[in-house]
Amino acid sequence: MVGTIAVIAALLALLAWFFWPTADVSPAARRTEVDDQAELEQAEREVQEAPDEETVRDWGPGVQKPPI
């Protein structure tokens, strides 16, 4: 009986630890977010500064490369 209660308590503690919310983001994740933001800002500048729609290069996931 006591062993069963101890196992249940240990499982509940493990689940609580696993699902406990954290606000701490790893430094690697922060660097990726900053890099992504810089890349997005560069792409936005390219689109805004383009003289017409034909000169804007389309890039990103799922975009086919133009024929060489």
Gaussian input, Z-matrix of N, CA and C with variables (Angstrom, degrees):
# hf/3-21g

backbone

0 1
 N
 C     1     B1
 C     2     B2     1     A1
 N     3     B3     2     A2     1     D1
 C     4     B4     3     A3     2     D2
 C     5     B5     4     A4     3     D3
 N     6     B6     5     A5     4     D4
 C     7     B7     6     A6     5     D5
 C     8     B8     7     A7     6     D6
 N     9     B9     8     A8     7     D7
 C    10    B10     9     A9     8     D8
 C    11    B11    10    A10     9     D9
 N    12    B12    11    A11    10    D10
 C    13    B13    12    A12    11    D11
 C    14    B14    13    A13    12    D12
 N    15    B15    14    A14    13    D13
 C    16    B16    15    A15    14    D14
 C    17    B17    16    A16    15    D15
 N    18    B18    17    A17    16    D16
 C    19    B19    18    A18    17    D17
 C    20    B20    19    A19    18    D18
 N    21    B21    20    A20    19    D19
 C    22    B22    21    A21    20    D20
 C    23    B23    22    A22    21    D21
 N    24    B24    23    A23    22    D22
 C    25    B25    24    A24    23    D23
 C    26    B26    25    A25    24    D24
 N    27    B27    26    A26    25    D25
 C    28    B28    27    A27    26    D26
 C    29    B29    28    A28    27    D27
 N    30    B30    29    A29    28    D28
 C    31    B31    30    A30    29    D29
 C    32    B32    31    A31    30    D30
 N    33    B33    32    A32    31    D31
 C    34    B34    33    A33    32    D32
 C    35    B35    34    A34    33    D33
 N    36    B36    35    A35    34    D34
 C    37    B37    36    A36    35    D35
 C    38    B38    37    A37    36    D36
 N    39    B39    38    A38    37    D37
 C    40    B40    39    A39    38    D38
 C    41    B41    40    A40    39    D39
 N    42    B42    41    A41    40    D40
 C    43    B43    42    A42    41    D41
 C    44    B44    43    A43    42    D42
 N    45    B45    44    A44    43    D43
 C    46    B46    45    A45    44    D44
 C    47    B47    46    A46    45    D45
 N    48    B48    47    A47    46    D46
 C    49    B49    48    A48    47    D47
 C    50    B50    49    A49    48    D48
 N    51    B51    50    A50    49    D49
 C    52    B52    51    A51    50    D50
 C    53    B53    52    A52    51    D51
 N    54    B54    53    A53    52    D52
 C    55    B55    54    A54    53    D53
 C    56    B56    55    A55    54    D54
 N    57    B57    56    A56    55    D55
 C    58    B58    57    A57    56    D56
 C    59    B59    58    A58    57    D57
 N    60    B60    59    A59    58    D58
 C    61    B61    60    A60    59    D59
 C    62    B62    61    A61    60    D60
 N    63    B63    62    A62    61    D61
 C    64    B64    63    A63    62    D62
 C    65    B65    64    A64    63    D63
 N    66    B66    65    A65    64    D64
 C    67    B67    66    A66    65    D65
 C    68    B68    67    A67    66    D66
 N    69    B69    68    A68    67    D67
 C    70    B70    69    A69    68    D68
 C    71    B71    70    A70    69    D69
 N    72    B72    71    A71    70    D70
 C    73    B73    72    A72    71    D71
 C    74    B74    73    A73    72    D72
 N    75    B75    74    A74    73    D73
 C    76    B76    75    A75    74    D74
 C    77    B77    76    A76    75    D75
 N    78    B78    77    A77    76    D76
 C    79    B79    78    A78    77    D77
 C    80    B80    79    A79    78    D78
 N    81    B81    80    A80    79    D79
 C    82    B82    81    A81    80    D80
 C    83    B83    82    A82    81    D81
 N    84    B84    83    A83    82    D82
 C    85    B85    84    A84    83    D83
 C    86    B86    85    A85    84    D84
 N    87    B87    86    A86    85    D85
 C    88    B88    87    A87    86    D86
 C    89    B89    88    A88    87    D87
 N    90    B90    89    A89    88    D88
 C    91    B91    90    A90    89    D89
 C    92    B92    91    A91    90    D90
 N    93    B93    92    A92    91    D91
 C    94    B94    93    A93    92    D92
 C    95    B95    94    A94    93    D93
 N    96    B96    95    A95    94    D94
 C    97    B97    96    A96    95    D95
 C    98    B98    97    A97    96    D96
 N    99    B99    98    A98    97    D97
 C   100   B100    99    A99    98    D98
 C   101   B101   100   A100    99    D99
 N   102   B102   101   A101   100   D100
 C   103   B103   102   A102   101   D101
 C   104   B104   103   A103   102   D102
 N   105   B105   104   A104   103   D103
 C   106   B106   105   A105   104   D104
 C   107   B107   106   A106   105   D105
 N   108   B108   107   A107   106   D106
 C   109   B109   108   A108   107   D107
 C   110   B110   109   A109   108   D108
 N   111   B111   110   A110   109   D109
 C   112   B112   111   A111   110   D110
 C   113   B113   112   A112   111   D111
 N   114   B114   113   A113   112   D112
 C   115   B115   114   A114   113   D113
 C   116   B116   115   A115   114   D114
 N   117   B117   116   A116   115   D115
 C   118   B118   117   A117   116   D116
 C   119   B119   118   A118   117   D117
 N   120   B120   119   A119   118   D118
 C   121   B121   120   A120   119   D119
 C   122   B122   121   A121   120   D120
 N   123   B123   122   A122   121   D121
 C   124   B124   123   A123   122   D122
 C   125   B125   124   A124   123   D123
 N   126   B126   125   A125   124   D124
 C   127   B127   126   A126   125   D125
 C   128   B128   127   A127   126   D126
 N   129   B129   128   A128   127   D127
 C   130   B130   129   A129   128   D128
 C   131   B131   130   A130   129   D129
 N   132   B132   131   A131   130   D130
 C   133   B133   132   A132   131   D131
 C   134   B134   133   A133   132   D132
 N   135   B135   134   A134   133   D133
 C   136   B136   135   A135   134   D134
 C   137   B137   136   A136   135   D135
 N   138   B138   137   A137   136   D136
 C   139   B139   138   A138   137   D137
 C   140   B140   139   A139   138   D138
 N   141   B141   140   A140   139   D139
 C   142   B142   141   A141   140   D140
 C   143   B143   142   A142   141   D141
 N   144   B144   143   A143   142   D142
 C   145   B145   144   A144   143   D143
 C   146   B146   145   A145   144   D144
 N   147   B147   146   A146   145   D145
 C   148   B148   147   A147   146   D146
 C   149   B149   148   A148   147   D147
 N   150   B150   149   A149   148   D148
 C   151   B151   150   A150   149   D149
 C   152   B152   151   A151   150   D150
 N   153   B153   152   A152   151   D151
 C   154   B154   153   A153   152   D152
 C   155   B155   154   A154   153   D153
 N   156   B156   155   A155   154   D154
 C   157   B157   156   A156   155   D155
 C   158   B158   157   A157   156   D156
 N   159   B159   158   A158   157   D157
 C   160   B160   159   A159   158   D158
 C   161   B161   160   A160   159   D159
 N   162   B162   161   A161   160   D160
 C   163   B163   162   A162   161   D161
 C   164   B164   163   A163   162   D162
 N   165   B165   164   A164   163   D163
 C   166   B166   165   A165   164   D164
 C   167   B167   166   A166   165   D165
 N   168   B168   167   A167   166   D166
 C   169   B169   168   A168   167   D167
 C   170   B170   169   A169   168   D168
 N   171   B171   170   A170   169   D169
 C   172   B172   171   A171   170   D170
 C   173   B173   172   A172   171   D171
 N   174   B174   173   A173   172   D172
 C   175   B175   174   A174   173   D173
 C   176   B176   175   A175   174   D174
 N   177   B177   176   A176   175   D175
 C   178   B178   177   A177   176   D176
 C   179   B179   178   A178   177   D177
 N   180   B180   179   A179   178   D178
 C   181   B181   180   A180   179   D179
 C   182   B182   181   A181   180   D180
 N   183   B183   182   A182   181   D181
 C   184   B184   183   A183   182   D182
 C   185   B185   184   A184   183   D183
 N   186   B186   185   A185   184   D184
 C   187   B187   186   A186   185   D185
 C   188   B188   187   A187   186   D186
 N   189   B189   188   A188   187   D187
 C   190   B190   189   A189   188   D188
 C   191   B191   190   A190   189   D189
 N   192   B192   191   A191   190   D190
 C   193   B193   192   A192   191   D191
 C   194   B194   193   A193   192   D192
 N   195   B195   194   A194   193   D193
 C   196   B196   195   A195   194   D194
 C   197   B197   196   A196   195   D195
 N   198   B198   197   A197   196   D196
 C   199   B199   198   A198   197   D197
 C   200   B200   199   A199   198   D198
 N   201   B201   200   A200   199   D199
 C   202   B202   201   A201   200   D200
 C   203   B203   202   A202   201   D201

   B1=1.4461
   B2=1.5298
   B3=1.3373
   B4=1.4555
   B5=1.5318
   B6=1.3168
   B7=1.4584
   B8=1.5209
   B9=1.3194
   B10=1.4513
   B11=1.5318
   B12=1.3214
   B13=1.4657
   B14=1.5301
   B15=1.3331
   B16=1.4605
   B17=1.5296
   B18=1.3097
   B19=1.4660
   B20=1.5297
   B21=1.3273
   B22=1.4676
   B23=1.5263
   B24=1.3164
   B25=1.4632
   B26=1.5296
   B27=1.3222
   B28=1.4629
   B29=1.5286
   B30=1.3142
   B31=1.4643
   B32=1.5301
   B33=1.3289
   B34=1.4689
   B35=1.5253
   B36=1.3276
   B37=1.4662
   B38=1.5251
   B39=1.3075
   B40=1.4598
   B41=1.5339
   B42=1.3134
   B43=1.4585
   B44=1.5264
   B45=1.3301
   B46=1.4640
   B47=1.5266
   B48=1.3222
   B49=1.4621
   B50=1.5314
   B51=1.3236
   B52=1.4638
   B53=1.5250
   B54=1.3232
   B55=1.4548
   B56=1.5290
   B57=1.3272
   B58=1.4589
   B59=1.5243
   B60=1.3268
   B61=1.4710
   B62=1.5328
   B63=1.3187
   B64=1.4609
   B65=1.5148
   B66=1.3117
   B67=1.4557
   B68=1.5165
   B69=1.3091
   B70=1.4590
   B71=1.5239
   B72=1.3111
   B73=1.4593
   B74=1.5169
   B75=1.2955
   B76=1.4602
   B77=1.5236
   B78=1.3217
   B79=1.4698
   B80=1.5226
   B81=1.3186
   B82=1.4601
   B83=1.5284
   B84=1.3216
   B85=1.4654
   B86=1.5240
   B87=1.3338
   B88=1.4692
   B89=1.5188
   B90=1.3412
   B91=1.4625
   B92=1.5215
   B93=1.3180
   B94=1.4600
   B95=1.5176
   B96=1.3374
   B97=1.4552
   B98=1.5227
   B99=1.3183
   B100=1.4641
   B101=1.5239
   B102=1.3254
   B103=1.4578
   B104=1.5266
   B105=1.3222
   B106=1.4616
   B107=1.5212
   B108=1.3294
   B109=1.4573
   B110=1.5208
   B111=1.3303
   B112=1.4624
   B113=1.5243
   B114=1.3250
   B115=1.4632
   B116=1.5285
   B117=1.3239
   B118=1.4579
   B119=1.5301
   B120=1.3203
   B121=1.4625
   B122=1.5292
   B123=1.3343
   B124=1.4636
   B125=1.5307
   B126=1.2994
   B127=1.4650
   B128=1.5281
   B129=1.3219
   B130=1.4658
   B131=1.5273
   B132=1.3314
   B133=1.4676
   B134=1.5276
   B135=1.3393
   B136=1.4665
   B137=1.5232
   B138=1.3156
   B139=1.4647
   B140=1.5232
   B141=1.3251
   B142=1.4614
   B143=1.5218
   B144=1.3278
   B145=1.4556
   B146=1.5303
   B147=1.3198
   B148=1.4638
   B149=1.5195
   B150=1.3310
   B151=1.4606
   B152=1.5314
   B153=1.3155
   B154=1.4619
   B155=1.5234
   B156=1.3212
   B157=1.4582
   B158=1.5240
   B159=1.3071
   B160=1.4584
   B161=1.5307
   B162=1.3285
   B163=1.4667
   B164=1.5237
   B165=1.3144
   B166=1.4612
   B167=1.5180
   B168=1.3133
   B169=1.4646
   B170=1.5237
   B171=1.3022
   B172=1.4556
   B173=1.5194
   B174=1.3157
   B175=1.4519
   B176=1.5241
   B177=1.3020
   B178=1.4548
   B179=1.5112
   B180=1.3234
   B181=1.4575
   B182=1.5255
   B183=1.2999
   B184=1.4513
   B185=1.5143
   B186=1.3210
   B187=1.4547
   B188=1.5104
   B189=1.3208
   B190=1.4547
   B191=1.5313
   B192=1.3092
   B193=1.4531
   B194=1.5259
   B195=1.3343
   B196=1.4629
   B197=1.5276
   B198=1.3285
   B199=1.4613
   B200=1.5300
   B201=1.3024
   B202=1.4726
   B203=1.5041
   A1=110.92
   A2=116.74
   A3=120.84
   A4=109.72
   A5=117.20
   A6=121.41
   A7=112.01
   A8=116.25
   A9=120.99
   A10=110.92
   A11=116.16
   A12=120.91
   A13=109.84
   A14=117.17
   A15=120.84
   A16=110.88
   A17=117.70
   A18=121.67
   A19=109.82
   A20=117.46
   A21=121.08
   A22=110.34
   A23=117.49
   A24=121.06
   A25=110.42
   A26=116.65
   A27=119.93
   A28=110.85
   A29=117.41
   A30=121.06
   A31=111.73
   A32=116.65
   A33=119.92
   A34=111.23
   A35=116.68
   A36=120.02
   A37=110.49
   A38=117.76
   A39=122.11
   A40=110.69
   A41=117.51
   A42=120.77
   A43=111.68
   A44=117.18
   A45=120.26
   A46=110.32
   A47=117.19
   A48=121.07
   A49=110.47
   A50=116.46
   A51=121.14
   A52=111.76
   A53=118.07
   A54=122.03
   A55=113.73
   A56=118.99
   A57=121.30
   A58=109.71
   A59=118.44
   A60=119.96
   A61=111.42
   A62=114.92
   A63=119.80
   A64=108.56
   A65=115.64
   A66=121.10
   A67=110.51
   A68=116.70
   A69=121.28
   A70=109.99
   A71=116.57
   A72=121.77
   A73=107.23
   A74=116.85
   A75=120.67
   A76=111.06
   A77=118.13
   A78=120.96
   A79=112.72
   A80=117.59
   A81=120.59
   A82=110.41
   A83=117.56
   A84=121.09
   A85=110.22
   A86=117.19
   A87=119.81
   A88=110.72
   A89=117.65
   A90=120.88
   A91=110.32
   A92=117.35
   A93=121.38
   A94=110.29
   A95=117.63
   A96=120.59
   A97=110.72
   A98=116.99
   A99=120.83
   A100=109.76
   A101=117.73
   A102=121.49
   A103=110.74
   A104=117.06
   A105=121.19
   A106=110.33
   A107=117.01
   A108=120.86
   A109=110.59
   A110=117.11
   A111=120.64
   A112=110.88
   A113=116.45
   A114=120.55
   A115=111.10
   A116=116.42
   A117=119.98
   A118=111.30
   A119=116.81
   A120=120.02
   A121=111.05
   A122=116.64
   A123=120.45
   A124=110.11
   A125=117.59
   A126=121.02
   A127=110.58
   A128=117.03
   A129=120.09
   A130=111.03
   A131=117.24
   A132=120.75
   A133=110.86
   A134=116.41
   A135=120.18
   A136=110.73
   A137=116.86
   A138=120.72
   A139=110.13
   A140=117.29
   A141=120.20
   A142=112.10
   A143=118.19
   A144=121.78
   A145=113.26
   A146=118.07
   A147=121.31
   A148=110.45
   A149=117.24
   A150=119.84
   A151=112.93
   A152=117.26
   A153=119.91
   A154=109.20
   A155=116.29
   A156=120.61
   A157=112.86
   A158=117.74
   A159=121.59
   A160=112.65
   A161=118.21
   A162=120.53
   A163=112.87
   A164=117.94
   A165=121.02
   A166=108.06
   A167=115.89
   A168=118.66
   A169=109.11
   A170=115.68
   A171=121.88
   A172=107.82
   A173=117.08
   A174=120.36
   A175=108.79
   A176=115.11
   A177=120.85
   A178=110.70
   A179=116.24
   A180=120.53
   A181=111.26
   A182=116.74
   A183=121.68
   A184=114.85
   A185=118.08
   A186=120.74
   A187=108.97
   A188=116.04
   A189=119.69
   A190=109.43
   A191=115.32
   A192=119.72
   A193=109.34
   A194=116.87
   A195=118.21
   A196=110.49
   A197=117.57
   A198=119.71
   A199=110.34
   A200=115.33
   A201=120.69
   A202=109.94
   D1=-47.92
   D2=-179.70
   D3=-67.15
   D4=-36.89
   D5=178.48
   D6=-63.94
   D7=-39.67
   D8=178.70
   D9=-64.69
   D10=-42.78
   D11=178.97
   D12=-64.42
   D13=-39.12
   D14=179.26
   D15=-65.85
   D16=-40.46
   D17=178.97
   D18=-65.70
   D19=-43.63
   D20=178.70
   D21=-63.52
   D22=-42.19
   D23=178.97
   D24=-63.94
   D25=-40.43
   D26=179.07
   D27=-65.59
   D28=-41.58
   D29=177.87
   D30=-64.60
   D31=-41.18
   D32=177.42
   D33=-64.50
   D34=-39.66
   D35=177.71
   D36=-64.96
   D37=-40.60
   D38=178.61
   D39=-64.23
   D40=-44.19
   D41=177.99
   D42=-64.82
   D43=-39.99
   D44=178.41
   D45=-63.48
   D46=-41.04
   D47=179.42
   D48=-65.95
   D49=-40.16
   D50=-177.84
   D51=-66.66
   D52=-40.65
   D53=-175.94
   D54=-94.83
   D55=2.87
   D56=-178.72
   D57=-66.39
   D58=126.03
   D59=-177.68
   D60=-70.47
   D61=141.55
   D62=177.61
   D63=-127.32
   D64=143.95
   D65=177.88
   D66=-101.11
   D67=-6.56
   D68=-177.05
   D69=-77.43
   D70=122.63
   D71=177.43
   D72=-108.39
   D73=136.79
   D74=-177.89
   D75=-64.40
   D76=151.06
   D77=178.05
   D78=-58.75
   D79=-34.19
   D80=179.32
   D81=-64.39
   D82=-40.10
   D83=179.06
   D84=-67.29
   D85=-37.68
   D86=178.26
   D87=-64.55
   D88=-41.08
   D89=179.37
   D90=-62.82
   D91=-41.22
   D92=179.95
   D93=-63.14
   D94=-42.28
   D95=179.18
   D96=-62.99
   D97=-40.86
   D98=179.54
   D99=-66.23
   D100=-44.04
   D101=178.62
   D102=-61.78
   D103=-43.12
   D104=178.81
   D105=-62.44
   D106=-41.90
   D107=-178.88
   D108=-63.85
   D109=-42.40
   D110=179.34
   D111=-63.70
   D112=-40.63
   D113=179.37
   D114=-66.20
   D115=-39.96
   D116=178.42
   D117=-66.18
   D118=-39.91
   D119=178.24
   D120=-64.66
   D121=-38.76
   D122=177.97
   D123=-63.80
   D124=-43.96
   D125=179.58
   D126=-63.71
   D127=-39.77
   D128=178.54
   D129=-63.51
   D130=-41.42
   D131=177.50
   D132=-62.15
   D133=-41.91
   D134=179.84
   D135=-60.79
   D136=-41.81
   D137=-178.82
   D138=-68.03
   D139=-43.16
   D140=-178.20
   D141=-68.41
   D142=-32.89
   D143=-176.75
   D144=-89.02
   D145=-4.95
   D146=-177.90
   D147=-69.67
   D148=137.46
   D149=-179.79
   D150=-71.16
   D151=-30.24
   D152=177.37
   D153=-153.21
   D154=175.92
   D155=-176.07
   D156=-68.57
   D157=-27.94
   D158=-176.37
   D159=-69.91
   D160=-25.77
   D161=-176.29
   D162=-87.03
   D163=-9.16
   D164=179.65
   D165=-80.16
   D166=122.03
   D167=179.40
   D168=-83.70
   D169=136.40
   D170=179.32
   D171=-94.27
   D172=126.44
   D173=-178.16
   D174=-144.22
   D175=161.91
   D176=177.77
   D177=129.19
   D178=-178.80
   D179=-179.13
   D180=-62.65
   D181=134.87
   D182=176.17
   D183=85.96
   D184=-1.98
   D185=180.00
   D186=-90.32
   D187=128.44
   D188=179.71
   D189=-76.77
   D190=145.37
   D191=177.44
   D192=-75.17
   D193=139.99
   D194=179.94
   D195=-67.95
   D196=152.22
   D197=179.01
   D198=-65.73
   D199=144.66
   D200=-177.50
   D201=-85.70

